[in-house]
Amino acid sequence: MDNLLIKAKNIIAGKELKVIKNAGILIENGKISKIYEDISKIKISDNFKIIDAEGDTIIPGMIDCHNHLALDARLQNHLVKMNDCEAEQTIRALKTMKDDLYSGVTTARCCGDRFYIDVACRQAQKEGRIIGPRLIVSGIGMRSLHGHGYVGMPHCGPEEFRKTSRENIEKGVNFLKVFMTKVINATPFIYHFLTMEELNVVVTEAKSVGISTSCHCSGGQGLDACLTAGIDCLEHVYYITKKQIEQVKEKDRWVVYTPSYALNDELLFKFSPHDKDGSLREKEIICDCLSDAIKNELKFGIGTDGLHTGLAQEAIYISSLGAKNKDVLAGITTNAAKLCGIQNITGSITEGLEADLVILDGNPLEDIKALKRVKTVIQGGKKIL
Ligand SMILES: [Zn+2]
């Protein structure tokens, strides 16, 4: 592997995402070996390849906090395609992984895929047999027999949840994922499909081996149940109330925002059973709830939920809902890494960590849309794009 020196106008470095101007990053054996605070002082031997990004900004490789490898929301009838055979879904996963990596996503957190495709792809990526983001995986997502979840598999009663939890753990997943509610679900009553007993079993099994839990949860009583059971991360939270925001904060839990499903009209109308007006009403409620959560500074990650290559757009939506650019960037880098438990491996430009980097035309701390202007992607010190 080549040793690299990258010179840049701005490097957004460290866990605090601090801007260092006219700086350089030295990469040796795939890792960030040195950050130079002044390019003019760099003296290195000839065996380094140099990337000149002196007009550009380097950020940490992006982390998609809510991904499904075989769910590709860019396709027609993408939910029905979750019933495709294993081979077809695997082929789709290989394509979405490649696309995501080229868009600047060097790590993805997979919130459920059928057939343990995510577990297999995690290993294959690690060994360099396929290209794509590093993967944090949850294996088989667990939904209720009568509940929502196109990617999850149906379960009924605590013992079925326990069995799949243990199968997932045996396969070596990084966390367990359950599905509590629908996606967009008209208020005031939000259906919830898992009992306390079922949730408790999943949390107990995860804790017994030191892994975390995550729940697809829009809001309502289901969200209260997740807080009580000790679920570590709440996905979507479209209808989170002020009271629940307080509790999430007090209990120090994570949330993952996937705003496209509420803010991207094309998707919203595709999913909603209501007419256009109904959908727009939902959109307004959801925007209010998410803005409230953002204003109260819940710890968050940002995810695409299968809208592959769309992470930059999700980040832009979160900024439009009131988040500061630095917090938005943290939600796809430093904080995202903490949420995944990989902050000592990747997620920031810190000496000793993997050289997962993205070179952007523009500084996202000043202009969040710069996240869309990806010029170069480097993963583990290897130039991908
Ligand atoms: Zn999802």
Boltz pocket constraint, residues with backbone or C-beta under 6 A from the ligand:
constraints:
  - pocket:
      binder: B
      contacts: [[A, 66], [A, 67], [A, 68], [A, 111], [A, 216], [A, 305]]
      max_distance: 6.0
